[in-house]
Amino acid sequence: MNIDHASEAPSPLSTPDRQTVETLAAAHATTRGALLPLLHDIQRSLGHVPAAAVPIVAAALNLSRAEVHGVISFYHDFAGSKVDGPRVQLCRAEACQSRGAEATAAALDAAGVAHEPIYCLGLCASGPAALIDGALRADVRSAADLAVTPVLATPQAGGSRGRAFVSQDSAAVALGADQVANALASAGVEVVRTGSRGLFHLEPLVEIETADGRIGYGPVLAEEIGAVLDGSHPARLGDVAALPFFAGQQRFTFARCGITDPLSLDDYAAHGGWTGLEAARAATAQQVVDIVKASGLRGRGGAGFPTGIKWKTVLDASADEKFIVCNADEGDSGTFADRMLMEGDPFCLIEGMAIAGHAVGARHGYIYIRSEYPLAVRTMQRAIDLAASRIAPFTLEVREGAGAYVCGEETALLESIEGRRGQVRAKPPLPALRGLFGKPTVINNVLSLAAVPFILAEGPERYAEVGFGRSRGTMPIQLAGNIRNGGLFEVGFGITLRQLVEEIGGGTASGRPVRAVQVGGPLGAYFPPSMFDTPFDYESFAQAGGLIGHAGVTVFDDTVDMARMARFAMEFCAVESCGKCTPCRIGSTRGVELMDRIIAGSGRDPGPIEQRPQLRNAPRKARGPADEIALLRDLCDTMKHGSLCALGGFTPYPVLSALDFFPEDFAPMRAAAE
């Protein structure tokens, strides 16, 4: 039975809009899992997904209207009606909160600027961040900061005044790098657009090629180019690679970021590219798997599962078709390494996926990129086109997410690629045995796959000799939030949080004392300074009640309210839950209500009983503050052990750590209630 898109008959499409939808639907009719790509195309073409388009899409893809409507309603990106004026999305995730996003939201409200929340744009060291009709802006403090300066096409200059390097990374662009590049080109300078080196308070960074090497200046404004070219700019840095922030790193994976043109095959090859793929194809599939196992590489997406074992499972699986899937749905606040690599060294990821394909017998791969990363999507699509002949017979394609955090969970991601709602699958069967389209599938994070070319080129011993305990190799750690030196720091496991936050990060950007650090995104625990000597490795963090996750480190100063951060964890889970399991879906909603009562300090329960008339007058015993906190702990235990995936299962980590390590934030409300 077909179910209408809305309770009322939808407004009919105009003839041109109907023709557009029909043409797009026909173009996708033979694509596997075509629904999300088709909906994205309709949204881009018409500015929204009209209800009247549902039957056309359903007929073209042989789906029910209910299935199509279910997918549209699941993902945040698909608007049911056109937005009047620009669509302003303000990041409200933890890293931007720590940098003043709530004050920015209030300023936009006061200026009459309509805006909606978005949870992480990957500009976590440069927030508060916003997305305005697809254009990124960083350090947004007022409505005036939302203005997007038009950038003319960079003029063709003969390079009479030398050569300069300017990042085209999203963070650099959001801070004005395009305008800087345009000004340089207009002044007769040959401009090479690179990735970012990863120290974002220097962006826009300009490096001028000289006889003594590249000399950096940063940050630079477009109107200051004259001072850069005559060497008088006060932000002269000298050799950027020699700065303490970069000199102390071990860049195995990010060696080319900020150095090369991301879309130059010649540049990539000249800096060691394709060496790993050549070594892999000179070996058997089993030998490649053994090399990856010997390196000690573990999944960089959260669980830390040994990569070689996962590959071995897929290699040994018997099937007529296998897949490589890259999980680039980097939705955790405080993380941006995936985005940096895809925008700054996309061929590295492509090479890693081609090696994985050879190792397990897969002929095709998908890169699932979150829609909040528009530049990464465009860069990867272009890079795949350029590298197609180099990686053949292996083939790749990009699939764009649609604003659902839960699709970072591997089985929800598979559902999304297949064109369905991103709901978590029960396991077993494991994706390695029955994954994408029911076939054996390798699913790895960007950083896992991007580490593989180095391992094949340099040998597993070179990789394994770096690290700490069972955590081998390097980890690109992202320093974010309220921190002076925000950026990406790649180093071997074993460094401590204190070294990362105080020595490398330079403390808070506000100059106030550090009060808390959250590691692992919105599902990570909050650590107080007393725990900053914890080594940065999987086992040490697990023992301390935390998780490394994607290695995002979000710093908060002493103005943070940890009770409200605990509430945000529950709220985020409620917003992003896929809805499949009760502990996550209902538990997070009850958690928000419970946190509201605790914060108010009332002890009164206005929860679901108040919504049910037949129980409204039922006798009940009022709970005091201590009872409410005990109930919160009990709820967290249920969510932790009963949820189907990590979203509901790990949400208790930030909540319980706030209770355990920052009880003083709950004390005033206890006193008030008593």
Secondary structure, DSSP 8 states (H G I E B T S, - for coil): ----SSSS------HHHHHHHHHHHHHHTTSTT-HHHHHHHHHHHHSS--GGGHHHHHHHHT--HHHHHHHHHHSTT--SS--SS--EEEE-SHHHHHTTHHHHHHHHHHTT---EEES--S-TTS-S-EEETTEEE-S--SGGGG-------------TT-EEEEE-SHHHHHTTHHHHHHHHHHTT-EEEEE---SBGGG-S-EEEEETTEEEEE-S--GGGHHHHHTT--TTEEE-GGGSHHHHT---SSSSSTTTS-TT-HHHHHHTTTTHHHHHHHTS-HHHHHHHHHHHT-B-TTSS--BHHHHHHHHHHS--S--EEEEEE---STT--HHHHHHHH-HHHHHHHHHHHHHHHT--EEEEEE-TT-HHHHHHHHHHHHHHHHHHTT-EEEEEE--S-GGGGSHHHHHHHHTTS------SSS-TTTS-GGGS-EEEEEHHHHHHHHHHHHH-HHHHHTSEETTEESEEEEEEEES-TT-EEEEEETT-BHHIIIIIIS-S-SSSS-EEEEEESGGGS-EE-GGGTTSBSSHHHHHHTT---TT-EEEEEETT--HHHHHHHHHHHHHHH--S-SHHHHHHHHHHHHHHHHHHHT-----SGGGG-GGGTT-------HHHHHHHHHHHHHHHHHH-SSHHHHHTHHHHHHHHHH-GGGTHHHHHHH-
